[in-house]
Amino acid sequence: MKGEQKRAIHKWDGEIKVSQDNVAIEKSLQLFIQQGNKRHLIGSLIATPINLRELAIGLLASENILKLDSSQLGQLKVELDAHQIIVHIDAAIDFDMRMTEMAISSTPSCGWCGRTSIEEVIALLDGKIIPSNCIIEIAKLLEFTTTMARTQIIFNNTGGVHAAAIFSQAGELISLMEDVGRHNAVDKAIGDTIINGKKMGEVLVLSGRAGMELIHKAAIAKVEIVISVGAPTTASIDLARHAGISLLGFARDEGVNIYTHPNRLI
Protein backbone atom coordinates (compact mmCIF):
# COMPACT_ATOMS: atom_id res chain seq x y z
CA MET A 1 0.00 0.00 0.00
CA LYS A 2 1.17 3.53 -0.73
CA GLY A 3 1.62 6.24 1.85
CA GLU A 4 -0.35 8.84 -0.09
CA GLN A 5 -3.31 9.14 -2.42
CA LYS A 6 -4.87 11.76 -4.64
CA ARG A 7 -8.08 13.42 -3.45
CA ALA A 8 -10.39 15.72 -5.35
CA ILE A 9 -10.47 19.22 -3.86
CA HIS A 10 -11.55 22.74 -4.60
CA LYS A 11 -8.70 25.24 -4.70
CA TRP A 12 -8.86 29.02 -4.43
CA ASP A 13 -6.14 31.17 -5.97
CA GLY A 14 -8.25 34.19 -6.84
CA GLU A 15 -11.08 31.96 -8.02
CA ILE A 16 -12.37 28.54 -6.97
CA LYS A 17 -11.26 25.66 -9.19
CA VAL A 18 -11.64 21.88 -9.09
CA SER A 19 -8.24 20.30 -8.53
CA GLN A 20 -6.44 17.33 -6.99
CA ASP A 21 -4.15 17.12 -4.00
CA ASN A 22 -1.72 14.46 -2.77
CA VAL A 23 -2.73 13.55 0.79
CA ALA A 24 -0.91 11.40 3.35
CA ILE A 25 -2.80 8.24 4.30
CA GLU A 26 -3.76 7.83 7.97
CA LYS A 27 -5.14 4.47 9.12
CA SER A 28 -6.13 2.82 12.39
CA LEU A 29 -4.44 -0.50 13.16
CA GLN A 30 -4.18 -2.92 16.06
CA LEU A 31 -0.91 -4.61 16.97
CA PHE A 32 -0.96 -8.11 18.46
CA ILE A 33 1.60 -10.64 19.63
CA GLN A 34 0.53 -14.23 19.09
CA GLN A 35 2.36 -17.01 20.91
CA GLY A 36 0.87 -20.42 20.23
CA ASN A 37 -2.90 -20.13 20.65
CA LYS A 38 -2.72 -16.99 22.79
CA ARG A 39 -3.11 -13.58 21.16
CA HIS A 40 -2.18 -10.46 23.15
CA LEU A 41 -3.22 -6.93 22.19
CA ILE A 42 -0.19 -4.65 22.39
CA GLY A 43 -1.76 -1.45 21.17
CA SER A 44 -4.02 0.54 18.89
CA LEU A 45 -2.10 2.60 16.37
CA ILE A 46 -2.81 5.46 14.01
CA ALA A 47 -0.21 5.17 11.28
CA THR A 48 0.68 5.54 7.63
CA PRO A 49 0.17 1.99 6.29
CA ILE A 50 3.59 1.42 4.73
CA ASN A 51 6.62 -0.37 6.21
CA LEU A 52 4.31 -2.00 8.75
CA ARG A 53 6.65 -4.92 9.42
CA GLU A 54 9.34 -2.40 10.35
CA LEU A 55 6.81 -0.52 12.51
CA ALA A 56 5.83 -3.65 14.44
CA ILE A 57 9.37 -4.90 15.04
CA GLY A 58 10.65 -1.43 15.88
CA LEU A 59 7.85 -0.71 18.35
CA LEU A 60 8.27 -4.04 20.12
CA ALA A 61 12.03 -3.44 20.39
CA SER A 62 11.94 0.26 21.29
CA GLU A 63 9.38 -0.30 24.05
CA ASN A 64 11.39 -3.24 25.46
CA ILE A 65 8.47 -5.61 24.88
CA LEU A 66 10.74 -7.94 22.91
CA LYS A 67 14.52 -7.87 23.05
CA LEU A 68 15.29 -8.56 19.42
CA ASP A 69 18.24 -8.76 17.10
CA SER A 70 18.47 -9.90 13.50
CA SER A 71 19.44 -13.46 14.54
CA GLN A 72 15.98 -13.96 16.10
CA LEU A 73 13.96 -12.84 13.10
CA GLY A 74 13.62 -16.40 11.86
CA GLN A 75 11.54 -17.08 14.98
CA LEU A 76 9.05 -14.34 14.05
CA LYS A 77 6.37 -14.04 11.42
CA VAL A 78 4.55 -10.78 10.81
CA GLU A 79 1.02 -11.13 9.43
CA LEU A 80 -0.66 -8.08 7.93
CA ASP A 81 -4.27 -7.49 7.01
CA ALA A 82 -6.44 -4.41 6.49
CA HIS A 83 -6.64 -3.43 10.16
CA GLN A 84 -4.24 -5.67 12.09
CA ILE A 85 -0.55 -6.41 12.50
CA ILE A 86 -0.01 -9.79 14.14
CA VAL A 87 3.51 -10.75 15.21
CA HIS A 88 3.74 -14.52 15.66
CA ILE A 89 6.57 -15.45 18.02
CA ASP A 90 8.18 -18.76 18.91
CA ALA A 91 7.16 -20.32 22.23
CA ALA A 92 10.75 -19.96 23.47
CA ILE A 93 10.78 -16.16 23.08
CA ASP A 94 10.05 -14.17 26.24
CA PHE A 95 8.18 -10.89 26.08
CA ASP A 96 7.06 -8.37 28.68
CA MET A 97 3.56 -9.55 29.64
CA ARG A 98 2.92 -6.31 31.50
CA MET A 99 2.49 -4.55 28.17
CA THR A 100 -0.61 -6.64 27.48
CA GLU A 101 -2.16 -5.26 30.67
CA MET A 102 -1.87 -1.63 29.53
CA ALA A 103 -2.30 -1.67 25.78
CA ILE A 104 -0.65 1.27 24.08
CA SER A 105 -2.96 3.88 22.64
CA SER A 106 -0.87 5.45 19.92
CA THR A 107 -2.06 8.63 18.20
CA PRO A 108 -0.01 10.65 15.70
CA SER A 109 1.39 12.83 18.48
CA CYS A 110 1.92 10.40 21.34
CA GLY A 111 3.34 6.91 21.61
CA TRP A 112 4.60 6.67 25.18
CA CYS A 113 1.95 8.95 26.75
CA GLY A 114 0.29 8.05 30.01
CA ARG A 115 1.76 4.62 30.57
CA THR A 116 3.88 5.37 33.64
CA SER A 117 5.36 8.34 35.51
CA ILE A 118 8.10 10.48 34.00
CA GLU A 119 10.21 10.02 37.12
CA GLU A 120 9.98 6.22 36.83
CA VAL A 121 11.13 6.27 33.21
CA ILE A 122 14.03 8.60 34.02
CA ALA A 123 15.15 6.29 36.84
CA LEU A 124 14.87 3.26 34.55
CA LEU A 125 17.02 4.81 31.82
CA ASP A 126 19.54 6.60 34.04
CA GLY A 127 22.98 6.10 32.49
CA LYS A 128 21.56 4.01 29.64
CA ILE A 129 24.00 5.39 27.07
CA ILE A 130 27.55 4.39 27.95
CA PRO A 131 30.01 7.20 27.06
CA SER A 132 31.97 6.41 23.92
CA ASN A 133 34.51 8.10 21.70
CA CYS A 134 31.75 9.43 19.42
CA ILE A 135 32.78 12.98 18.51
CA ILE A 136 31.09 14.74 15.60
CA GLU A 137 31.15 18.18 14.03
CA ILE A 138 27.98 20.20 14.48
CA ALA A 139 28.19 21.27 10.83
CA LYS A 140 28.00 17.60 9.83
CA LEU A 141 24.90 17.08 11.99
CA LEU A 142 23.23 19.99 10.23
CA GLU A 143 24.07 18.34 6.91
CA PHE A 144 22.20 15.25 8.16
CA THR A 145 19.02 17.33 8.62
CA THR A 146 19.38 18.64 5.07
CA THR A 147 19.85 15.11 3.71
CA MET A 148 16.75 13.94 5.56
CA ALA A 149 14.62 16.79 4.25
CA ARG A 150 15.75 16.13 0.69
CA THR A 151 15.00 12.41 1.00
CA GLN A 152 11.46 12.70 2.47
CA ILE A 153 9.41 11.52 -0.52
CA ILE A 154 5.94 11.44 1.08
CA PHE A 155 6.42 14.73 2.91
CA ASN A 156 7.67 16.45 -0.22
CA ASN A 157 4.55 15.23 -2.05
CA THR A 158 1.99 15.86 0.71
CA GLY A 159 3.41 17.96 3.55
CA GLY A 160 1.56 15.59 5.87
CA VAL A 161 4.09 13.25 7.53
CA HIS A 162 7.04 13.24 9.90
CA ALA A 163 10.40 11.58 9.31
CA ALA A 164 13.07 9.89 11.39
CA ALA A 165 16.52 9.16 10.02
CA ILE A 166 19.36 7.15 11.53
CA PHE A 167 22.90 8.12 10.53
CA SER A 168 26.29 6.70 11.39
CA GLN A 169 28.91 8.95 12.92
CA ALA A 170 30.69 8.84 9.55
CA GLY A 171 27.63 10.22 7.75
CA GLU A 172 26.06 7.08 6.25
CA LEU A 173 22.26 7.27 6.01
CA ILE A 174 21.31 3.92 7.56
CA SER A 175 17.52 4.30 7.53
CA LEU A 176 14.91 6.94 6.79
CA MET A 177 11.21 6.35 7.46
CA GLU A 178 8.08 8.50 7.23
CA ASP A 179 4.74 8.35 9.03
CA VAL A 180 1.91 10.59 10.22
CA GLY A 181 3.17 9.84 13.74
CA ARG A 182 6.60 11.01 14.90
CA HIS A 183 7.04 7.98 17.13
CA ASN A 184 5.91 5.62 14.34
CA ALA A 185 8.62 7.02 12.07
CA VAL A 186 11.22 6.33 14.78
CA ASP A 187 9.89 2.80 15.33
CA LYS A 188 10.01 2.11 11.59
CA ALA A 189 13.61 3.29 11.36
CA ILE A 190 14.65 1.15 14.34
CA GLY A 191 12.73 -1.82 12.92
CA ASP A 192 14.44 -1.38 9.56
CA THR A 193 17.88 -1.63 11.17
CA ILE A 194 16.88 -4.82 13.02
CA ILE A 195 15.18 -6.53 10.07
CA ASN A 196 18.04 -5.81 7.69
CA GLY A 197 20.81 -6.58 10.17
CA LYS A 198 22.22 -3.05 10.07
CA LYS A 199 24.41 -1.62 12.80
CA MET A 200 22.50 0.98 14.79
CA GLY A 201 23.84 4.44 14.02
CA GLU A 202 25.00 6.97 16.55
CA VAL A 203 22.66 9.77 15.40
CA LEU A 204 18.86 10.03 15.20
CA VAL A 205 17.46 12.97 13.21
CA LEU A 206 13.85 14.05 13.81
CA SER A 207 11.71 16.23 11.57
CA GLY A 208 9.53 17.64 14.35
CA ARG A 209 9.28 18.14 18.09
CA ALA A 210 11.63 16.01 20.20
CA GLY A 211 9.15 14.72 22.76
CA MET A 212 10.02 12.51 25.70
CA GLU A 213 8.66 9.35 24.06
CA LEU A 214 11.15 9.75 21.20
CA ILE A 215 14.10 10.20 23.57
CA HIS A 216 12.90 7.10 25.42
CA LYS A 217 13.00 5.10 22.17
CA ALA A 218 16.43 6.51 21.30
CA ALA A 219 17.77 5.49 24.71
CA ILE A 220 16.48 1.92 24.36
CA ALA A 221 18.15 1.75 20.92
CA LYS A 222 21.39 3.18 22.44
CA VAL A 223 21.49 6.16 20.09
CA GLU A 224 24.00 8.72 21.38
CA ILE A 225 22.90 11.91 19.62
CA VAL A 226 19.39 13.14 18.81
CA ILE A 227 19.02 16.25 16.65
CA SER A 228 15.61 17.70 15.88
CA VAL A 229 14.36 20.36 13.52
CA GLY A 230 11.79 21.21 16.20
CA ALA A 231 11.81 21.92 19.91
CA PRO A 232 12.44 19.60 22.84
CA THR A 233 10.35 19.57 26.03
CA THR A 234 11.40 19.79 29.66
CA ALA A 235 10.81 16.06 30.07
CA SER A 236 12.81 15.14 26.97
CA ILE A 237 15.71 17.30 28.16
CA ASP A 238 15.63 15.68 31.61
CA LEU A 239 15.49 12.18 30.14
CA ALA A 240 18.30 12.87 27.65
CA ARG A 241 20.49 14.25 30.43
CA HIS A 242 19.95 11.21 32.66
CA ALA A 243 20.23 8.68 29.81
CA GLY A 244 23.46 10.23 28.50
CA ILE A 245 22.09 11.40 25.14
CA SER A 246 23.30 14.58 23.44
CA LEU A 247 20.07 16.40 22.54
CA LEU A 248 19.97 19.21 19.97
CA GLY A 249 16.94 21.17 18.81
CA PHE A 250 15.84 23.96 16.48
CA ALA A 251 18.35 22.77 13.87
CA ARG A 252 18.71 25.40 11.15
CA ASP A 253 21.37 26.23 8.57
CA GLU A 254 22.50 29.14 10.74
CA GLY A 255 22.74 27.23 14.01
CA VAL A 256 21.31 24.82 16.57
CA ASN A 257 20.56 24.69 20.30
CA ILE A 258 22.45 22.10 22.39
CA TYR A 259 20.45 21.03 25.44
CA THR A 260 22.44 18.14 26.94
CA HIS A 261 25.88 16.51 26.84
CA PRO A 262 27.76 18.91 24.50
CA ASN A 263 30.96 16.90 25.02
CA ARG A 264 30.34 14.86 21.83
CA LEU A 265 30.12 17.98 19.65
CA ILE A 266 32.80 20.14 18.08
TABEL-V810298 format. One record per residue. N is the residue number from 1. RES is the residue in one letter. OMEGA is omega in whole degrees, 0 to 359 (* if undefined). Layout:
n: {N | N}
res: {RES | RES}
omega: {OMEGA | OMEGA}
This chain:
n: {1 | 2 | 3 | 4 | 5 | 6 | 7 | 8 | 9 | 10 | 11 | 12 | 13 | 14 | 15 | 16 | 17 | 18 | 19 | 20 | 21 | 22 | 23 | 24 | 25 | 26 | 27 | 28 | 29 | 30 | 31 | 32 | 33 | 34 | 35 | 36 | 37 | 38 | 39 | 40 | 41 | 42 | 43 | 44 | 45 | 46 | 47 | 48 | 49 | 50 | 51 | 52 | 53 | 54 | 55 | 56 | 57 | 58 | 59 | 60 | 61 | 62 | 63 | 64 | 65 | 66 | 67 | 68 | 69 | 70 | 71 | 72 | 73 | 74 | 75 | 76 | 77 | 78 | 79 | 80 | 81 | 82 | 83 | 84 | 85 | 86 | 87 | 88 | 89 | 90 | 91 | 92 | 93 | 94 | 95 | 96 | 97 | 98 | 99 | 100 | 101 | 102 | 103 | 104 | 105 | 106 | 107 | 108 | 109 | 110 | 111 | 112 | 113 | 114 | 115 | 116 | 117 | 118 | 119 | 120 | 121 | 122 | 123 | 124 | 125 | 126 | 127 | 128 | 129 | 130 | 131 | 132 | 133 | 134 | 135 | 136 | 137 | 138 | 139 | 140 | 141 | 142 | 143 | 144 | 145 | 146 | 147 | 148 | 149 | 150 | 151 | 152 | 153 | 154 | 155 | 156 | 157 | 158 | 159 | 160 | 161 | 162 | 163 | 164 | 165 | 166 | 167 | 168 | 169 | 170 | 171 | 172 | 173 | 174 | 175 | 176 | 177 | 178 | 179 | 180 | 181 | 182 | 183 | 184 | 185 | 186 | 187 | 188 | 189 | 190 | 191 | 192 | 193 | 194 | 195 | 196 | 197 | 198 | 199 | 200 | 201 | 202 | 203 | 204 | 205 | 206 | 207 | 208 | 209 | 210 | 211 | 212 | 213 | 214 | 215 | 216 | 217 | 218 | 219 | 220 | 221 | 222 | 223 | 224 | 225 | 226 | 227 | 228 | 229 | 230 | 231 | 232 | 233 | 234 | 235 | 236 | 237 | 238 | 239 | 240 | 241 | 242 | 243 | 244 | 245 | 246 | 247 | 248 | 249 | 250 | 251 | 252 | 253 | 254 | 255 | 256 | 257 | 258 | 259 | 260 | 261 | 262 | 263 | 264 | 265 | 266}
res: {M | K | G | E | Q | K | R | A | I | H | K | W | D | G | E | I | K | V | S | Q | D | N | V | A | I | E | K | S | L | Q | L | F | I | Q | Q | G | N | K | R | H | L | I | G | S | L | I | A | T | P | I | N | L | R | E | L | A | I | G | L | L | A | S | E | N | I | L | K | L | D | S | S | Q | L | G | Q | L | K | V | E | L | D | A | H | Q | I | I | V | H | I | D | A | A | I | D | F | D | M | R | M | T | E | M | A | I | S | S | T | P | S | C | G | W | C | G | R | T | S | I | E | E | V | I | A | L | L | D | G | K | I | I | P | S | N | C | I | I | E | I | A | K | L | L | E | F | T | T | T | M | A | R | T | Q | I | I | F | N | N | T | G | G | V | H | A | A | A | I | F | S | Q | A | G | E | L | I | S | L | M | E | D | V | G | R | H | N | A | V | D | K | A | I | G | D | T | I | I | N | G | K | K | M | G | E | V | L | V | L | S | G | R | A | G | M | E | L | I | H | K | A | A | I | A | K | V | E | I | V | I | S | V | G | A | P | T | T | A | S | I | D | L | A | R | H | A | G | I | S | L | L | G | F | A | R | D | E | G | V | N | I | Y | T | H | P | N | R | L | I}
omega: {179 | 179 | 181 | 175 | 179 | 176 | 176 | 180 | 166 | 184 | 178 | 172 | 186 | 172 | 182 | 179 | 171 | 183 | 174 | 179 | 172 | 186 | 177 | 180 | 178 | 189 | 175 | 182 | 172 | 179 | 179 | 162 | 176 | 178 | 187 | 180 | 183 | 178 | 183 | 175 | 177 | 180 | 173 | 188 | 166 | 190 | 169 | 192 | 171 | 181 | 184 | 175 | 178 | 179 | 183 | 182 | 180 | 179 | 181 | 179 | 186 | 175 | 178 | 176 | 172 | 173 | 191 | 163 | 187 | 181 | 182 | 187 | 177 | 179 | 181 | 169 | 180 | 181 | 182 | 166 | 189 | 186 | 184 | 167 | 182 | 179 | 178 | 181 | 179 | 182 | 183 | 183 | 177 | 171 | 186 | 183 | 181 | 181 | 178 | 180 | 180 | 186 | 182 | 170 | 191 | 176 | 181 | 183 | 184 | 176 | 185 | 198 | 165 | 187 | 175 | 182 | 178 | 182 | 180 | 180 | 178 | 179 | 182 | 186 | 182 | 180 | 184 | 182 | 180 | 180 | 180 | 178 | 179 | 176 | 185 | 179 | 179 | 179 | 179 | 177 | 178 | 174 | 178 | 180 | 177 | 178 | 179 | 181 | 181 | 187 | 182 | 185 | 184 | 179 | 182 | 177 | 189 | 187 | 191 | 182 | 172 | 177 | 171 | 181 | 177 | 179 | 169 | 177 | 182 | 178 | 178 | 173 | 185 | 179 | 172 | 181 | 180 | 178 | 175 | 178 | 179 | 183 | 176 | 179 | 178 | 179 | 179 | 180 | 177 | 179 | 178 | 179 | 180 | 184 | 184 | 175 | 180 | 174 | 179 | 180 | 181 | 189 | 172 | 179 | 182 | 183 | 184 | 182 | 179 | 180 | 183 | 183 | 179 | 176 | 176 | 180 | 179 | 180 | 178 | 180 | 180 | 172 | 186 | 184 | 173 | 178 | 185 | 173 | 182 | 185 | 167 | 173 | 177 | 182 | 180 | 176 | 180 | 181 | 179 | 180 | 181 | 182 | 181 | 181 | 171 | 184 | 178 | 180 | 182 | 181 | 178 | 178 | 186 | 179 | 183 | 174 | 178 | 187 | 182 | 172 | 180 | 185 | 180 | 192 | 178 | *}
